[in-house]
Amino acid sequence: VGDAVDDFFSRITVGGSTIMEKNQIFLAAVGGGTRSGVLFPISGRYTNTSTSGIAISVQARQGTADDPVRVYGSSTSGYMRIQEIGR
C-alpha cells in the first residue's frame, strides 16, 4: 500500500543463530515484486551434534516496509517437520 517499496523477511533460527532467511520485496508499481508465497513455506537444515535440547524459532519481520506484516491463521494452523537421521 502506498508509494514506497516494501520488503519483509522470514527466518528460521536455532539457538539464536539464523540457519535460513527469505526476503520478499514489493515494488512501488502495479504488479511489482514478488507474491506472498515467498516468505512461507520456509525450510532449513541443521545438524545437532549435542544431546542437549535446542530452541527452534520461525520469525517474520518488516525490512524497510512502511506496511505491517500480517500472518493469517491460528496458532495451530502451521506445522513443523523434524526429520531425525541417525549416524
C-alpha positions in Angstrom: 0.0 0.0 0.0 1.3 3.5 -0.7 4.2 4.5 -3.0 7.2 3.0 -1.2 9.0 -0.2 -1.8 8.1 -2.7 0.9 10.2 -5.6 2.0 9.7 -8.4 4.6 11.8 -11.2 6.0 11.1 -14.7 7.3 13.7 -16.8 9.0 14.4 -19.9 11.0 16.8 -19.7 13.9 18.3 -22.5 16.0 19.7 -21.4 19.4 19.5 -17.8 18.3 21.5 -18.3 15.1 19.9 -17.9 11.7 20.0 -21.0 9.5 17.7 -19.8 6.8 16.3 -16.4 5.7 14.0 -15.3 2.9 13.3 -11.8 1.7 10.3 -10.6 -0.2 10.2 -7.2 -2.0 7.1 -5.5 -3.3 8.0 -2.7 -5.8 6.1 0.5 -5.8 4.4 -0.3 -9.1 1.3 -2.1 -10.3 2.0 -5.8 -10.1 5.6 -5.1 -9.0 7.7 -7.6 -7.0 7.0 -11.0 -5.6 3.9 -12.6 -4.1 3.1 -13.7 -0.6 4.3 -17.3 -1.2 7.9 -16.2 -1.0 8.1 -15.8 2.8 6.4 -19.1 3.7 6.8 -22.0 3.4 10.4 -21.9 4.6 12.8 -24.8 5.3 16.3 -25.2 6.5 18.8 -27.8 7.7 20.5 -28.0 11.0 22.8 -30.7 12.4 22.6 -31.1 16.1 25.9 -32.6 17.4 24.8 -32.4 21.0 22.3 -34.4 23.1 21.1 -31.2 24.7 17.8 -29.6 23.8 17.7 -26.8 21.3 15.3 -23.9 20.6 13.9 -23.6 17.0 12.1 -20.4 16.1 10.3 -19.2 13.0 10.0 -15.5 12.6 8.7 -12.9 10.3 9.5 -9.1 10.3 9.5 -5.9 8.3 12.5 -4.8 6.5 12.2 -1.2 5.1 8.5 -1.6 4.8 6.1 1.1 6.0 3.2 -1.5 5.9 2.6 -4.1 8.7 3.3 -7.8 8.5 0.1 -9.8 8.6 0.2 -13.5 9.1 -3.2 -15.2 8.8 -4.2 -18.3 10.6 -4.2 -19.6 14.2 -1.5 -20.8 16.5 -2.3 -24.3 15.3 -2.6 -23.7 11.5 1.1 -24.3 10.7 3.3 -27.3 11.2 7.0 -28.1 11.6 8.5 -31.3 10.3 11.7 -32.5 12.0 13.5 -35.4 10.4 15.9 -37.3 12.5 18.7 -39.2 10.8 20.9 -41.5 12.9 24.6 -41.7 12.3 
